[in-house]
């Protein structure tokens, strides 16, 4: 054992991936407690990475079917903000390169804010193209939230530098698009492209609501993102509605704008 690496050296090799199968086998046979702890941690990390890779591969099935059908630019579309009492509805459209792998990509609602922000940066850096559509609360009141969400999605596609030749969309018919489309129930959990779009839409909208919190303090927009939390409903009663509020939505209907 006189030539054995120190525990710190082994930790560095595992962290940087600079080891051979023979080295890993020797460490697995190393009886030092510290080494065995490192190996156990390493195995858990590898198992998690394998699980993420398998999930990503599974979520590429719709895109792969489109590639097999001759499609080249496949966009995923999703929206954020149908349910809140205040703020816009935001949609995003994203085309991911066929060869890209973004570990941990999933439905934005299943991710922490920190993870969403990290994935947002990765998606923007690696995507072929993306677009964002934003429809205001005033427009939501004029045409209803369903039609507003659809409008935001169409605007997101139109904003893309590279137009798609096929679209995968989360549970919404988009008949007016110039390309073919497929509507998927729970698409943000089944398609990497839609999941990417859900993250872009969610992060974009959250940032808008954090800006709104500074303009209209007291409603808790930076925390509730416009949803009807206790703080938000109490502020509605005491301060009234803001220009960001959706006057056709339940608790806001009877209030006048401030």
N, C-alpha and C positions, 0 to 999 in steps of 0.2 A: 504493500500500500504506500511505500515511500514516494512513488511517482504519481500517486493519485492526485487529481485536481482538487483544489480547495472547494468548499461549498459555494463560495462567492464566484469562483471561476465557472463552476457548473451552472449556477444561476444565470450568469452572463451568456453562456452558450445556449441555454434553453430560451432565454429572452430574445436573442438575436437570430436563433435558428441555425447557428454555426456548429452543427454536430452531425455525426454519421450514425447509422443504425448500430454500428459496433459500439460507439461511445454510449448511446442510449441504453443498450443492453448491459454494458458494464455498470452504468449508474443504477440500473434496476437491481443489480446484484450487490450493490454497495450497501453495507449494513449500517452506515451512519444515519442516525435519525434525521438529521438536517437534509441529507440527500433524499431520503425516502419521502419527506414532506414536499420537496421540490418536484419529485417525480409524480406524486399524487396530484399536485396542483397542475402540473403540465398535462397530465392525462385528462383531467376535468376540462381544461381549456381546449384541448384537441377535440374532445367529445362535443363540446359546445360549438366549436367552429364547424365540425362535421354536420351537426344538426342544422346550423344556419345555412350551410351550403346546400344541404338536401332540400330545405324549405325553399330556398331561392330557386333551385332547379325545378321544383314542383310548381312554383308560381310563374315560371316561364312557359308553361305548357300552352297557354293561349297564344302568346307571341310566337312560339315555335310553329304552331299550326298555321299561323298567318304567313310566316316565312316559307313554309312548305307549299303554301298556296300561291307563292310568287310575290307577296307583299314585301316591300323594302323598308318603308318608314311607318312604323306602328306607334301610334300615340295612345297613352293612357290619359283619361280625363276623370277628375273628381272635383267635388266642391266642399267648402266648409262654411258653416254659418246659416243653415236653414232654420234652426230652432231658436236662436237668441231673440231677445226683445229689442235689441239695438245693434246698429252697425250693419255693414254691407254683407252680401253673400259673395264669396270669392271662389273662383274656379281656377284650376290649373290644367294644362295639357303638357305632357312630357313624352319625348321620344328618347328611349335609352338605346345605345348601341347594342348590337346583338352580343358582342363579346364582353360587355361590362359585367362586373360582379360587385354589388354593394352589400356587404354583410349587414344583416339585421334589418333590411328593408321590409317594412310591413305597414299595415293600416296605421295611420298617424294616431288614431285614438288609443292604440295599444302601446304607444311609446311615451316616454317621459319627455318633458320639454327640452332637457339637455340633449337627449338622443335625437329628437326631431331636428334641433338646430344643427347638430353634427351631420346628420344625414342630408339635410337641406344643402349644406355646403358641398357635400360629395356629389349630390345629384346635379347641382348647377355646374360643377366643374367637369362632370363626365358625360352629361347628356348631349345628344345630337342637337336638340332644340327644345325650348319650352316657351310657353306663353301663359299669361295670367289675365283673367277677366274679372272685373269688379263691378258689381251692380249695387247702387246705393239703396239705403232704406226708403228714400222717397220713391224710387222706381219700384221697389218691392211692394209698397202700398198701392201703387198704380196698377200693377199687372199680376199680383200675388206671388208668393214665394216660389212656387213651383216653376212658373214661367220665368221668374227672375233668375233662378238657378240655371235653367236651360239657357237663358241669354248669356249668363256669365261663362258657361261652358263654350258656347259658340264664339264668344269674344276671345276666349283663351286660345282656341284653335287659330283664329284669324290673326292673332298676335305672334304666331310662331314664324321664325325666319325660314324654317324648312316645313313645308306643308306635308301632313301625313297622307298616305294612300290607304290607310285603314285606321280606325279608331276603336279602342276598347273603352267603354264608359261604364261607370258605376251606376247601374239601375236607372238609366234615363234614356228614352228614345231621342235621337238627334237626326231626324229625317231631313233636315235642311242642309246638312253638310254635303259638300261636293264629292266626298269619298265614302266608301262603305264603312259601316260601323257594326259593333256588336255590344249589346247591353247585358251586363253581367250582374246578377244579384250578389251582393257582398263582394263586389269586384275588387275592393281595396284589400281584401284578404286572399284573393285568388290570382291576382295579376301583378307582376312587379311594376309594370308601367302605370297601372292605376294607383298602386301603393305610393309610387314616387310622386304622382300628381296630388295625392291626398296630403302628402307632407308639404309640398310646395304651397298648396292652398291654405293649409292650416297655419303654417309659420307666417305666411304673408298676412293672413287675417289677424292673427294674434298680435303681430307688430302694429297693425293699424289700430287695434283696440287699446294697446298700451299707449299709443300716441293720443287716442281719444281720452284716456284717463287723465292725461295732463291738461287737456282742454276742458274737460268736464269732470272735475274732481267730486268725490263723494259717492259715486255710483259703483265703484270697485271694478271698473272696466278692465284694469290690468290683471285682475285675478279671475273675474267671472266671464270675461270676453263677451259681455252683453247678455249672458243667460240670466234667468230670473232667480237669482239667489236672494236670501233674506236681506242682505245689505242693499242689493239693487232695488228690491221692491219697496223697502223702507225709504230709500232715497227718492224713488218715484213719487211716493206720497208726500214727502216733505219738500222736495225741490221741483217737482213736476218733470215733464218730459223734455228731452233735449232734441235738437234737430236730427240726431242720430237714431232716435227711437222710431220703431215701426208702429205707426198709429193704428194699423189694422190688427195688431196682435193684442189679445186678451187684456192684460192689466194696463196697457197703454191707451186703450180705446177711449176711455172716459176722461183722459187727462189732456189739458191744453199744453201746447209747446211753450217752453220758457224763452 
